[in-house]
Amino acid sequence: MEDLYCSLAVPQFATFFDFSFAPTLLFYAYLPVIVISLFLGFYILLKDNYSLQSKLFFGISISFSLWVLNIIVQWVGVYGQIVHFSWQISAILEIFIPIFVVYFIYVFVEKRDASYSLKYFFSLVIVAVTFLTPYSFNMQSFDLANCESNVGPLLYGVYGFEILSIFWIIMIGIKGLRGSFAKNEDKDFKGQILFLISGASIFLGLFAASNIFGEVTQIYQMNLVGPLGMVLFLAFLSYLIVKFKTFHIKLLATQVFVFSLCALLFALIFINEISISHIVVGVTLFMAIILSVFLVRSVQKEVEQREKIEKLNEQLEGLVHFISHEIKGYLSKSASVFAGIIDEDFGPISPELKNASDIALKANRAGVETIMTILNSANVKKGTMTFTMAPFDIKASVLAQVEEMKPTAEARGLKLDVHIENADYLITGDKEQLEKHVIRNLIDNSVRYTMKGSVTVSLKRLNDKILFTVKDTGIGITLEDKGRLFTEGGRGIESVKVNVASTGYGLFFAKGIVEKHGGRIWAESEGADKGATFFVELPIKKAIANS
């Protein structure tokens, strides 16, 4: 089939397009809207964890962007066949927009998915439009001289559906507001409904009106007004996200503003008429000033909030230190009393009292240990904790801790094994901190979180590094819990059920100690109930950084 060129069209860009016939403001009106709508569509989809309403809004963004790109092809296409095909698929691309908008509004207001009957209706409309697309009922002929198709009744039917959708949206909103008042729901949700219904109605109203006016008057430049409705809809939606935290995300207005400004500046590239460039640059400058004001205010607000948070954190840390020291003092005093009772410093005691005092003493010491872990974690975080660096044999420390933990493991019916390869394990570090809060902590954790099976402790040298591992057959680590490990106060969702004394600070403190020694600590697991392996890699010699 011979290629038919549109009248006076000359292939320029990629041999398919001629920008000389397009309205001057075509790209300035369309490109920023495409970029911003796709940005918001992707952002909401990802941040709202692919919820149904985020998928539907993403559908609005994609269908609108495809429609706009299709309109651009109709303006700048060179080959008659391509332009005519673009006109033919307009109805298919356009029908998705009101359908996605209505579906989105329904799910948002009703807080549930649409019924099967509504889904069938939407599907029927799409199938009907698709079926009629290849026939003259859609496009009757093609005017090669003006490089445009003569539309049939189908496209007007789509316009009618858009108008119907506006009334449909309003009815959904009214019903939702009535239900909210009847259920006495919070004012925020009612406000969200009003904002969203208003934005969606304006969007579809301008969209349909510009298309209908353009077809009736044959002044297709009116199509440039249509995207303004999408801009307003996105503005309403952005306000909802910032004001009401809609979609369960916190989208800073700064991101939207900066992205909008970049899109406007990018669109300036396509303005090639000097007579109108001054106006366009002026509009862009005006927008840049507005966006800059919002940007400065947003950054200023963020800085003020950060300063307040830092101040509150300092006050909280001071309070925690004060309370912890006080509690530690009380526990230490009571511990000395229990120790005196056990040693019969106050006179002979019964075996029952001695046993009870022994249990109380161990609990007191465990409490002091927990408090010290929390305090030391805070000191490591702030960089104020000091370490005593000296050469010591880490092999001896591992063996000592294994022997100390064996009675506890055997009491739980666990097998505690140790495998140490023959090598020199002399390292430079703080023996007390590494032995007590890293080696012992990891072995103790594995014993506590293993119901049956074994715990295997290993030590080997890798050139100038030493690798210490603790492998167990315990409850394992889920992917979700893995992200919480080694964080301040971080612990697994089910960990408290197994270990009621878990604070989440032990591994965080261990991580701080290891990193201060220039090493690294991590964990691996195949999942829940599949055991876990903890790794500690330490350099043979490393000067500690106390800052």
Stockholm file with secondary structure:
# STOCKHOLM 1.0

chainA/1-547         MEDLYCSLAVPQFATFFDFSFAPTLLFYAYLPVIVISLFLGFYILLKDNYSLQSKLFFGISISFSLWVLNIIVQWVGVYGQIVHFSWQISAILEIFIPIFVVYFIYVFVEKRDASYSLKYFFSLVIVAVTFLTPYSFNMQSFDLANCESNVGPLLYGVYGFEILSIFWIIMIGIKGLRGSFAKNEDKDFKGQILFLISGASIFLGLFAASNIFGEVTQIYQMNLVGPLGMVLFLAFLSYLIVKFKTFHIKLLATQVFVFSLCALLFALIFINEISISHIVVGVTLFMAIILSVFLVRSVQKEVEQREKIEKLNEQLEGLVHFISHEIKGYLSKSASVFAGIIDEDFGPISPELKNASDIALKANRAGVETIMTILNSANVKKGTMTFTMAPFDIKASVLAQVEEMKPTAEARGLKLDVHIENADYLITGDKEQLEKHVIRNLIDNSVRYTMKGSVTVSLKRLNDKILFTVKDTGIGITLEDKGRLFTEGGRGIESVKVNVASTGYGLFFAKGIVEKHGGRIWAESEGADKGATFFVELPIKKAIANS
#=GR chainA/1-547 SS CCCCBCTTCCCCBTTTBCGGGSCTTHHHHHHHHHHHHHHHHHHHHHHTTTCHHHHHHHHHHHHHHHHHHHHHHHHHBCBHHHHHHHHHTHHHHHHHHHHHHHHHHHHHHHSSCCCHHHHHHHHHHHHHHHHHTTSTTTEEEEETTTTEEEECHHHHHHHHHHHHHHHHHHHHHHHHHHHHHHHTCCHHHHHHHHHHHHHHHHHHHHHHHHHHHHHHHCCGGGGGGHHHHHHHHHHHHHHHHHHHCGGGCCCCHHHHHHHHHHHHHHHGGGCCCHHHHHHHHHHHHHHHHHHHHHHHHHHHHHHHHHHHHHHHHHHHHHHHHHHHHHHHHHHHHHHHHHHHHHTTTTSCCCHHHHHHHHHHHHHHHHHHHHHHHHHHHHHHHHTCCCCCCEEEEHHHHHHHHHHHHHHHHHHTTCEEEEEECSSCCEEEECHHHHIIIIIHHHHHHHHHTCSSSEEEEEEEEETTEEEEEEEECSSCCCHHHHTTTTSTTCCCTTHHHHCTTCCSCHHHHHHHHHHHTTCEEEEECSSTTSCEEEEEEEESSCCCCCC
#=GC SS_cons         CCCCBCTTCCCCBTTTBCGGGSCTTHHHHHHHHHHHHHHHHHHHHHHTTTCHHHHHHHHHHHHHHHHHHHHHHHHHBCBHHHHHHHHHTHHHHHHHHHHHHHHHHHHHHHSSCCCHHHHHHHHHHHHHHHHHTTSTTTEEEEETTTTEEEECHHHHHHHHHHHHHHHHHHHHHHHHHHHHHHHTCCHHHHHHHHHHHHHHHHHHHHHHHHHHHHHHHCCGGGGGGHHHHHHHHHHHHHHHHHHHCGGGCCCCHHHHHHHHHHHHHHHGGGCCCHHHHHHHHHHHHHHHHHHHHHHHHHHHHHHHHHHHHHHHHHHHHHHHHHHHHHHHHHHHHHHHHHHHHHTTTTSCCCHHHHHHHHHHHHHHHHHHHHHHHHHHHHHHHHTCCCCCCEEEEHHHHHHHHHHHHHHHHHHTTCEEEEEECSSCCEEEECHHHHIIIIIHHHHHHHHHTCSSSEEEEEEEEETTEEEEEEEECSSCCCHHHHTTTTSTTCCCTTHHHHCTTCCSCHHHHHHHHHHHTTCEEEEECSSTTSCEEEEEEEESSCCCCCC
//
